[in-house]
Amino acid sequence: MTIEDVFKLIEGDMNRVNTLIQSSLHSEVVLINQISQYIINSGGKRLRPIIVLLSANAFNYASKENGEYDITLAAVIEFIHTATLLHDDVVDESELRRGKDTANELWGNAASVLVGDFLYSRAFEMMVGVGQMKVMEILSHSTNTIAEGEVLQLLNCNDASTTEERYLEVIHFKTAKLFESASQLGAVVAGQDEAVEQAMARFGMHLGTAFQLIDDVLDYSASSDDMGKNVGDDLAEGKPTLPLIYAMSHGSDAEAEMIKNAIEQGGLEQIDEITRTIHDTGALDYTRKVAREEADQAIAQLDIIPDSDYKEALITLANFSVERSF
């Protein structure tokens, strides 16, 4: 199964999710409509809502009574994700997102933060309608953990002593947590037991970790057009990602000092030399290896669920997370 096959498998459900997203974005405040529509329609992969749908369908949720909550929760997950993007771009002072000007670049920081708040609160309005306390528990905990991850990342910025363990903790909090919730929610609405729920949660956590690690690789190996952001953005912001951490510990003293100074000061003055060091030390290969291990752990969690096209699609998604070039 290819990633295109995955998209085709849930095309009908995703059309319903997109219709719900559009209708739920409406506000009487024109600026909220403008910014919300701009960021939601800016070309994201919609991986997190896709995971909700695949997870729920893996347990035949579509054939159950009240078979609409997977659609609602897929939209909720996308709103939460979009809210985090709006806030991230303000914190990082980013100018590009998915190859387009960021909302804060076009409308300013204040408007971006406030519209992010609107999307968060709209997401919680929608999840209340599902009427399941377990859903509220998962998503409220998830958003709280993501906020903690943002603060952890802030603490690590410009800190060249950040370890691989500390960096992976940031990934688990900031990125993987929403993947984890998306996967678990599909099992929850389908009425699965705790063992299956937790297996699906672990699937999402490992998948999200693999996905972010490959983003770290692409920051030094893909073009700006492919990534939709500027090459070296993480380094410019002083973020010590895994390729940098590995290159510092495996390069020469002079190379380690160069990377250390770049992280502590931010900026891209020596980006060519640093990129060369990252390649020469095998940092990208190492990061890909860690990502592959995470994807394999994700796939292993699926042993607990019955074989189906949707299970195969989840496996394909895990493989795509480490094989992609964008």
C-alpha positions in Angstrom: 0.0 0.0 0.0 1.3 3.5 -0.9 0.6 6.7 0.9 -1.7 7.7 -2.0 -3.6 4.5 -1.3 -4.0 5.6 2.3 -5.4 8.9 1.2 -7.8 7.2 -1.2 -9.0 4.8 1.5 -10.3 7.5 3.7 -11.1 10.1 1.0 -14.8 10.1 1.8 -14.3 10.5 5.5 -11.7 13.3 5.0 -14.1 15.2 2.8 -16.6 15.1 5.7 -13.8 16.3 8.1 -12.9 19.1 5.8 -16.6 20.2 5.5 -16.9 20.2 9.2 -13.7 22.2 9.6 -14.9 24.8 7.2 -18.3 25.2 8.9 -16.8 25.2 12.4 -14.3 28.0 11.6 -17.1 30.6 11.1 -17.0 33.6 13.4 -18.8 36.9 13.3 -15.3 38.5 13.7 -14.0 39.0 10.1 -10.3 38.8 11.1 -10.8 35.5 12.8 -12.3 34.1 9.6 -9.5 35.4 7.5 -6.6 34.1 9.6 -8.3 30.8 10.4 -9.1 30.1 6.7 -5.6 31.1 5.7 -3.8 28.7 8.1 -6.2 25.8 7.8 -6.2 25.9 4.0 -2.4 26.4 3.7 -1.6 22.9 2.5 -0.9 20.8 5.5 -0.8 17.0 5.3 -3.7 16.5 7.8 -1.8 13.5 9.2 -3.2 13.8 12.7 -6.9 13.7 11.6 -6.0 10.9 9.2 -4.7 8.9 12.2 -8.0 9.4 14.0 -10.0 8.1 11.1 -7.7 5.1 10.4 -7.7 4.1 14.1 -11.4 4.3 14.4 -12.0 2.4 11.1 -9.5 -0.3 12.2 -12.2 -1.2 14.8 -15.1 -0.9 12.4 -16.3 2.2 14.0 -18.1 3.4 10.8 -20.5 0.5 11.2 -21.4 1.3 14.8 -24.3 3.5 16.1 -23.4 7.2 16.4 -20.6 6.8 13.8 -19.8 10.5 13.5 -17.6 11.1 16.5 -14.5 10.1 14.6 -15.2 12.9 12.1 -15.7 15.4 14.9 -12.5 14.4 16.7 -10.5 14.4 13.5 -11.5 18.1 13.1 -10.8 18.8 16.7 -7.3 17.4 16.4 -6.7 19.5 13.4 -7.9 22.7 15.2 -5.6 22.0 18.2 -2.7 21.3 15.8 -3.3 24.5 13.9 -3.6 26.5 17.1 -0.1 25.2 18.1 1.3 26.3 14.7 0.0 29.8 15.1 1.5 30.1 18.6 4.8 28.4 17.5 5.3 30.8 14.7 5.0 33.7 17.0 7.4 32.3 19.6 9.9 31.3 16.8 9.4 34.6 14.9 9.0 32.4 11.8 8.3 34.0 8.4 7.4 30.9 6.3 5.1 28.0 7.0 4.3 25.4 4.3 5.9 27.6 1.7 3.7 30.6 2.5 4.0 33.7 4.7 3.1 32.9 8.3 0.0 34.4 9.8 2.1 36.5 12.2 4.1 37.8 9.2 0.9 38.9 7.5 -1.3 40.0 10.4 1.1 40.4 13.4 1.8 38.5 16.5 -1.2 39.7 18.6 -3.8 38.6 16.0 -2.0 35.2 15.5 -2.0 34.4 19.2 -5.6 35.4 19.7 -6.8 33.4 16.7 -4.9 30.5 18.0 -6.8 30.9 21.2 -10.0 30.9 19.2 -9.2 27.6 17.6 -8.3 26.0 20.9 -11.6 27.1 22.4 -13.6 26.0 19.4 -11.9 22.6 19.6 -13.1 22.2 23.2 -16.6 23.3 22.3 -16.7 20.6 19.7 -15.2 17.9 21.9 -17.8 18.6 24.5 -20.4 17.6 21.9 -18.9 14.1 21.8 -20.2 13.6 25.3 -17.5 11.3 26.6 -15.4 12.2 29.7 -12.6 10.0 28.5 -12.3 12.1 25.3 -12.1 15.3 27.4 -9.5 13.8 29.7 -7.3 12.7 26.8 -7.4 16.0 24.9 -7.2 18.3 28.0 -4.1 16.4 29.1 -2.7 16.5 25.6 -3.0 20.3 25.2 -1.4 20.8 28.7 1.5 18.5 27.8 2.0 20.3 24.5 2.2 23.6 26.3 4.8 22.0 28.7 6.8 20.9 25.6 6.8 24.4 24.3 8.3 25.6 27.5 10.9 22.8 27.6 11.9 23.7 24.0 12.2 27.3 25.1 14.5 26.3 27.9 16.6 24.2 25.5 17.0 27.1 23.0 20.6 28.4 22.8 21.6 25.6 25.2 24.4 23.6 23.5 24.6 21.2 26.5 21.1 19.8 25.6 21.4 16.0 25.5 19.7 13.5 23.2 17.5 12.4 26.1 16.4 15.9 26.9 15.7 16.6 23.2 13.6 13.4 22.8 11.6 14.5 25.9 10.7 17.8 24.0 9.6 15.8 21.0 7.4 13.5 23.1 5.8 16.4 24.8 5.5 18.9 22.0 4.9 16.8 18.8 4.3 13.2 19.6 1.6 13.8 22.2 -1.0 14.9 19.7 -0.2 11.9 17.4 -0.7 9.8 20.5 -4.0 11.3 21.3 -5.2 11.1 17.7 -4.5 7.4 17.6 -5.9 6.6 21.1 -9.1 8.5 20.4 -10.0 6.3 17.5 -9.9 3.3 19.8 -11.9 5.2 22.5 -14.8 6.1 20.3 -14.9 2.6 18.9 -15.3 1.2 22.5 -12.0 -0.7 22.7 -10.7 -1.9 26.0 -7.8 -0.3 27.9 -5.1 -2.6 26.5 -6.0 -1.7 22.9 -6.3 2.0 23.8 -2.8 2.0 25.3 -1.4 0.1 22.3 -2.9 2.7 19.9 -1.6 5.5 22.1 1.9 4.0 22.0 1.6 3.7 18.2 0.8 7.4 17.9 3.6 8.4 20.2 6.3 6.4 18.4 4.9 7.6 15.0 5.0 11.2 16.1 8.5 10.9 17.4 9.7 9.4 14.1 7.9 12.1 12.1 9.6 14.9 14.1 13.1 13.3 13.8 12.7 13.2 10.0 11.7 16.8 10.1 15.1 17.4 11.9 16.8 15.5 9.1 15.0 17.5 6.3 16.1 20.8 8.0 19.6 20.0 6.7 18.9 17.9 3.6 15.9 19.2 1.8 15.3 22.4 -0.2 13.2 25.3 1.1 10.6 24.6 -1.5 10.3 21.0 -0.4 10.1 21.8 3.3 7.9 24.9 3.0 10.3 26.8 5.4 13.8 28.1 5.3 16.7 25.6 5.4 18.4 25.9 8.8 15.5 27.6 10.5 16.0 25.4 13.7 19.7 26.5 13.9 18.8 30.1 13.3 16.5 29.9 16.3 19.2 28.2 18.4 17.3 24.9 18.7 19.7 22.0 19.4 18.1 19.2 17.3 19.4 15.6 17.2 21.6 16.1 14.1 23.3 19.0 15.8 23.7 17.1 19.1 25.1 14.1 17.4 27.5 16.1 15.2 28.8 18.0 18.2 29.7 14.8 20.0 31.2 13.1 16.9 33.0 15.9 15.2 36.4 17.4 15.8 37.0 19.8 18.7 36.9 22.7 16.2 33.6 21.5 14.6 32.0 20.9 18.0 33.0 24.5 19.1 31.6 25.9 15.8 28.2 24.1 16.3 28.2 25.1 20.0 28.7 28.7 19.2 26.0 28.6 16.5 23.4 27.1 18.9 24.3 29.6 21.7 24.2 32.6 19.4 21.6 31.6 16.8 22.0 32.7 13.2 23.2 31.0 10.0 26.6 32.6 9.5 28.3 29.2 9.2 25.4 27.2 8.0 27.4 25.7 5.1 30.2 24.5 7.3 27.8 23.2 9.9 25.8 21.3 7.2 29.0 19.8 5.9 29.9 18.6 9.5 26.5 17.2 10.0 26.9 15.1 6.8 30.5 14.1 7.5 29.8 12.9 11.0 26.9 10.7 9.9 24.5 12.7 12.0 21.7 12.5 9.5 22.1 8.7 9.1 22.0 8.4 12.9 18.9 10.5 13.2 17.2 8.4 10.4 18.2 5.3 12.3 16.6 6.5 15.5 13.5 7.5 13.5 13.3 4.1 11.8 13.5 2.4 15.3 10.6 4.6 16.4 8.5 3.7 13.4 9.2 0.0 13.9 8.1 0.3 17.5 4.9 2.0 16.3 4.2 -0.8 13.9 4.8 -3.4 16.6 2.0 -1.9 18.6 -0.5 -2.9 15.9 -0.1 -6.6 16.5 -3.0 -6.3 19.0 -5.5 -5.3 16.3 -7.1 -7.4 13.6 -5.8 -7.3 10.0 -7.6 -5.0 7.7 -6.9 -2.3 5.0 -7.0 0.3 7.8 -4.3 -1.6 9.8 -2.2 -1.8 6.6 -2.8 1.9 6.1 -1.5 2.7 9.6 1.6 0.6 8.9 2.1 2.5 5.6 1.8 5.8 7.5 4.5 4.7 9.9 6.8 3.8 7.0 6.0 7.1 5.2 7.0 9.0 8.3 10.6 8.0 7.9 10.8 7.6 4.1 9.4 10.9 3.1 11.4 13.8 1.5 9.0 16.6 2.5 
